[in-house]
């Protein structure tokens, strides 16, 4: 055991402790600001329901902003993943305010989008500015970006471990780079603390601890695996539909700002029609993040097609170019789909909602481990093995592709 | 989304559900039997302390057994890892009784060895018998072996998720093969259930839930990282010392059974001398698994050199050829080292003992994720981020090599 190698490791430790702490302060503060802005935007939209009529204009504004300022960062999460695999040029700082404003505008006027994309991109863009300050080398840059992704994810959802593992797991389908564990872990852990330090909390979905699955264990496990398969196929259908709609729009409409404009028109018309038909169909629940309906999914039976409504609204929003991310809508789709499957599979609502919450996302993003750990952080450690099984099954059925096109693939899956 | 691909996936699901269940029944039952045998052997040795005088003969017997029946399986865990990377021939079934008997004999007469090697090798050997029964192809064989490792590890420690991740993580240093997640996860989860179904339980180390770290968070995190570095260096020293002693013995003593004989003589003489000097030094605590002292490490301050005693006895036992495994002694070394560091770092005993428990092993085995999840399964989810940080730091300082020589390495670490 040579002393020089230990001294080198200590220098590495000091360097990455400093860099990861800086990444955490930047990304955690950005997430805190973003979460507060989202809360305000959501409260506003829920108070003034007519704002959805302006969604086409909001879409045009978002598309126009990206056309003027963001052509090189349009790819969002995929651009970050590409930069980590093959570092070329520093992510421009303006990506952070650009994605922040676009997401808040998207939510304010009722697009059905998420928030992890925004947090991850702000984390990545802010982290990458350290490249200038410290004149980082190529390999260090890719580690800083990974730490930024981990920090953004951890702080926006309040799940430090899941955030760290997400940053390690999202780069590849089917394998994982563990060497970056220290920077990612420290950045995730601290970023979550920074967000909490700003006084920003996270939703608690469970009203009581999750119980064990119902019935004999082998039958419960069969039910969980079956649900996992359905969750995985749903995640796959979501990724396919979103990419498909985006490609279809691009092929037909050359002027980018028109695409989210048309998406906004479609959503507003749909909301209007549903309102005119009246009564049964409460479509406002499908706008924005949908935290409220998600909480319901853990407690009471919902309409069996509730997940499908969110699916359509989200594909319509993201596929036409609104900004924010896929994850929170996937949580919604999973939780409500789990809610719908619970009576069929004779399992408790809360358990199936919790499993769907993480497993649809695990399938769509090819990140079964991060999602398993996320389930333990959000719903308690007892769910660990069940979540792992559901996420593994979902991952198996989610197909070769996913929501992040830039993920590298092994030859064998 | 083509129907044929989904049908193929369903067939894959059915096949691996069946195979993983069979692996789980075999490995879980073997672990249950093994744990009961270990309990009996430990109780016996603690009642009849003179049995340690027979340790040289026990060592000779173990060495002779392997010389007659086990030359091709001598490499133990490393042989399994090699077979997964490069499948050649089926692991002989006799490995299971061979490692079982050798381990129980080693424990009965007081060698300081573990139990994960035995559980993992029984799991692997039993699982590999399915290769004949189902005429599995090469790739399937390597999956079955991974499932066997996961099942053995999960059932012997009662930590299903950590077992599953261990099976995925142990093959490589620095990356992880996630494709096998479903078979490994199902086998681990069910094997743990099978062991419990046989009425075999596991030690609970905590008497009360772990609290938060003491003092301001940033100072506590510095303390945890510093402890992680020490844990990693200790794991590294352990791997180096064990391999070094084994190589040294092999170069000097050609007749294999003589090596554990000499190791047994050394240990017995040491125990005798310590008894003659009397009073202070209670060396019987270093024999066998050492569950009792480990439980103490979570509750009361111990002698600062307690970890060193276990270190010496274990290197002396494993390096000369006793059988069992490294993990439980590494738990002991880590927990008591954490106990010794706690007052220096001004942190609670239980927290530092829990972190040392997993982090020395994480460093020595290059499995930081499995160890993080193990900490959550054994000590509660709150420890997750701290365990992750300690394991990541330990992993960073554990060097290029580890207790499992057959692990493949990436070029860059």
Boltz contact constraints between the chains, C-beta under 6 A:
constraints:
  - contact:
      token1: [A, 9]
      token2: [B, 397]
      max_distance: 6.0
  - contact:
      token1: [A, 160]
      token2: [B, 385]
      max_distance: 6.0
  - contact:
      token1: [A, 161]
      token2: [B, 384]
      max_distance: 6.0
  - contact:
      token1: [A, 161]
      token2: [B, 385]
      max_distance: 6.0
  - contact:
      token1: [A, 161]
      token2: [B, 388]
      max_distance: 6.0
  - contact:
      token1: [A, 174]
      token2: [B, 178]
      max_distance: 6.0
  - contact:
      token1: [A, 174]
      token2: [B, 179]
      max_distance: 6.0
  - contact:
      token1: [A, 175]
      token2: [B, 175]
      max_distance: 6.0
  - contact:
      token1: [A, 175]
      token2: [B, 176]
      max_distance: 6.0
  - contact:
      token1: [A, 175]
      token2: [B, 177]
      max_distance: 6.0
  - contact:
      token1: [A, 175]
      token2: [B, 178]
      max_distance: 6.0
  - contact:
      token1: [A, 176]
      token2: [B, 175]
      max_distance: 6.0
  - contact:
      token1: [A, 176]
      token2: [B, 176]
      max_distance: 6.0
  - contact:
      token1: [A, 176]
      token2: [B, 178]
      max_distance: 6.0
  - contact:
      token1: [A, 177]
      token2: [B, 175]
      max_distance: 6.0
  - contact:
      token1: [A, 178]
      token2: [B, 174]
      max_distance: 6.0
  - contact:
      token1: [A, 178]
      token2: [B, 175]
      max_distance: 6.0
  - contact:
      token1: [A, 178]
      token2: [B, 176]
      max_distance: 6.0
  - contact:
      token1: [A, 179]
      token2: [B, 174]
      max_distance: 6.0
  - contact:
      token1: [A, 179]
      token2: [B, 413]
      max_distance: 6.0
  - contact:
      token1: [A, 181]
      token2: [B, 368]
      max_distance: 6.0
  - contact:
      token1: [A, 181]
      token2: [B, 392]
      max_distance: 6.0
  - contact:
      token1: [A, 182]
      token2: [B, 392]
      max_distance: 6.0
  - contact:
      token1: [A, 182]
      token2: [B, 396]
      max_distance: 6.0
  - contact:
      token1: [A, 185]
      token2: [B, 388]
      max_distance: 6.0
  - contact:
      token1: [A, 185]
      token2: [B, 389]
      max_distance: 6.0
  - contact:
      token1: [A, 185]
      token2: [B, 392]
      max_distance: 6.0
  - contact:
      token1: [A, 189]
      token2: [B, 385]
      max_distance: 6.0
  - contact:
      token1: [A, 368]
      token2: [B, 181]
      max_distance: 6.0
  - contact:
      token1: [A, 376]
      token2: [B, 381]
      max_distance: 6.0
  - contact:
      token1: [A, 381]
      token2: [B, 376]
      max_distance: 6.0
  - contact:
      token1: [A, 381]
      token2: [B, 381]
      max_distance: 6.0
  - contact:
      token1: [A, 384]
      token2: [B, 161]
      max_distance: 6.0
  - contact:
      token1: [A, 385]
      token2: [B, 160]
      max_distance: 6.0
  - contact:
      token1: [A, 385]
      token2: [B, 161]
      max_distance: 6.0
  - contact:
      token1: [A, 385]
      token2: [B, 189]
      max_distance: 6.0
  - contact:
      token1: [A, 388]
      token2: [B, 161]
      max_distance: 6.0
  - contact:
      token1: [A, 388]
      token2: [B, 185]
      max_distance: 6.0
  - contact:
      token1: [A, 389]
      token2: [B, 185]
      max_distance: 6.0
  - contact:
      token1: [A, 392]
      token2: [B, 181]
      max_distance: 6.0
  - contact:
      token1: [A, 392]
      token2: [B, 182]
      max_distance: 6.0
  - contact:
      token1: [A, 392]
      token2: [B, 185]
      max_distance: 6.0
  - contact:
      token1: [A, 396]
      token2: [B, 182]
      max_distance: 6.0
  - contact:
      token1: [A, 397]
      token2: [B, 9]
      max_distance: 6.0
  - contact:
      token1: [A, 413]
      token2: [B, 179]
      max_distance: 6.0
